[in-house]
Amino acid sequence: MTDYTRHLDRPTDAQRQLITPEGVDLRINLGSASQRASAFLIDAAFIVGIMIGVTILYVLALLAMTSASRAVGINWPRGDYALQILSVLWLLGFFLLRNGWFLGFELGPRAATPGKRIVGLQVAMRNGGRLSADALIARNAMREIEVFLPLTFLAYNAGANVDGWIVLLGLLWSGIFALFPLFNRDRLRVGDLVAGTFVVQAPRRRLATDLTQRRSSMAPTFAFTPDQLDVYGVKELQVLEDVLRRNALSAQRVVADRIRGKIDWTPRPGESDGDFLDAYYAALRTRLESKLLLGKRRRDKHDTA
Amino acid sequence: MNPAPFTAELKSARFRREREEDWRRLEGLLKRLETQPVSKLSDEDLIALPVLYRATLSALSVARETTLDKALLDYLEGLCTRAYFVVYGARPRLSRRLARFFAADWPTAARALWRETAIAGLLFALGAGIAFWLYSRDPDWFYAFMPGKTAQGRDPSATTEALRKVLYDNGPHDILAIFATFLFTHNAQIAIFAFALGFAFGVPTALLMVTNGCLLGALLALYAAHGLGFQLGGWLAIHGVTEIFATCLAGAAGFHIGWTLAFPGAKTRTEAMAAAGRRAATLMAGVVLMLAVAGALEGVGRQLITNDPARYGVALTSAGAWGYYLYVPRRRRKAKALG
């Protein structure tokens, strides 16, 4: 029986379908557990850093006000407006930072906190729909049990007033929530489950040059026979592309020698590894793409199609 | 076969060359939309955006079948995904969303969760009742419900005069704003925590409801034993109506997700959870607002109003207002027009 799907790229484990209303699958990639963790740690560092900075400023302002009033010789009243406003702002600021940092940034047009942006992630609805405020509230309110609950148990442990066994049980119990993303295919946090969201990769890629446009003056002197081109498939072509784009000379030497050996290529005088690989890449891509136009995708070198 | 030198431009390279400009324009538009509001874009750009998006999307489909340039495919996939979220993820203006929240979403969520709210209220009342009953049998039970710090000297050994003083002492009257803000942020954090705990099948949320009820019951029993029950009622109710109501709603939001996790019903568990979570979150946004009101009533109102009938008056008014706002259905027309 003919396998009609064989010409399609198989989705990898971290790839998910997202079919637009126009009927195109965007094949988005899930953020990995390690990316998620580093994004969170970056955000946490931002939050704690801001909290510390603001607190220092607050204390400095209080000290300045106290010494100023002393200098004038008045007994500074506790209910002074400036003090009240400062303190209210400080209290509200803490509350907003803890509960609003993630929510506020994820409500923005990039649907990502600074940590997620740095790592290259964004939040999206699992059904591909519009990311709504209620979903983001649900998503981030759940951090209370994922982050603060385990921290509370750790703090109990430090306090040493509570039986060690209770702390251990509590840590195990709250650890289920914290480590939830490791136990499901879609890397969902508890918050993602409750909100119907997931976190996907949203890297900002620049349009790189087409390697076939990069031709040296020697290019016309390279000519490969079909047999020389038929030793490889799409997978090898893309590995070669990667090697060329990374521009690592040592890797290019290894790859060029490997290919020369495989296709019995006698180097032209003055032929450099880069020139050879560029030319072979262009020729191989031309060959594979013309086959592709006829509906034949040669997946890799073992593919006999 | 004679080896042919490679000279002609690839079809896929030409395909890219002819469309590249459109892709870059789309990329530029997306970048601008991420940093500035939609209103800053010219009409021409706004009309171009969906056109460019569809052109790029179709280029992606073609490229997948014709080109093997991995970098190009990755670029197009990333660009299309970004554009998709911008084109289909556009949200109405903030003012509009807020209007909709107050006019429709919040009361609707509260009404939809009336069963959970009733259960939370009953658990709270149960806790209060148990604590009251236990105190009347043996006042030492008080210490079981009120840890030392919370009691602030209000315990069975206190004199009637001392207990009365707490009720009418106008507190830290010179820093009322700070006091009110502290009460608000503290209570709101606990409410959010109670909601999140609902995920553990609602069990910790239920415990929180009962223990909070116990605090109230123990305090009521203590004051009632000194003949100050009515006065304490006013002291508590002026903000307590709003605060306890908000607490019950937060508990209800927690029960809703816990219950749905256990019994998702006809939908799949993940679908049911997503719907329940969003409904509960809408209610939680309302709860935080209610707690801000409660914080103001407790931190400022209670310290300034030291007259019992006036305190009861505020309590009744707030009960009526919340009850009317959240539970009396309004005509749907207005809500729909805002939708």
Interface residues (C-beta under 8 A of the other chain):
Chain A: D9 L18 T20 P21 E22 V24 L26 R27 I28 P77 R78 G79 L83 Q84 I85 S87 V88 L91 L92 F94 F95 R98 N99 P109 R110 A111 Q122 A124 R126 G128 G129 R130 L131 S132 A133 D134 A135 I137 A138 R139 A141 M142 R143 E144 I145 F148 L149 W173 F177 V190 L193 V194 A195 G196 V200 A202 P203 R204 R205 R206 L207 A208 D210 L211 T212 Q213 A219 P220 T221 F222 A223 F224 T225 P226 Q228 V234 L237 Q238 E241 D242 R245 A279 A282 A283 R285 T286 L288 E289 L292 L293
Chain B: M1 P3 A4 P5 F6 T7 E9 L10 K11 S12 A13 R16 E20 W23 R24 E27 L33 E34 R54 L57 S58 L60 S61 R64 E65 T66 T67 L68 D69 K70 A71 L72 D74 Y75 E77 G78 L79 C80 T81 R82 Y84 F85 V86 Y88 G89 A90 R91 R97 D105 H173 D174 I175 A177 I178 T181 F182 F184 T185 A188 Q189 I192 F193 F195 A196 L197 F199 A200 I257 T270 E271 M273 A274 A275 A276 G277 R278 R279 A280 A281 T282 M284 A285
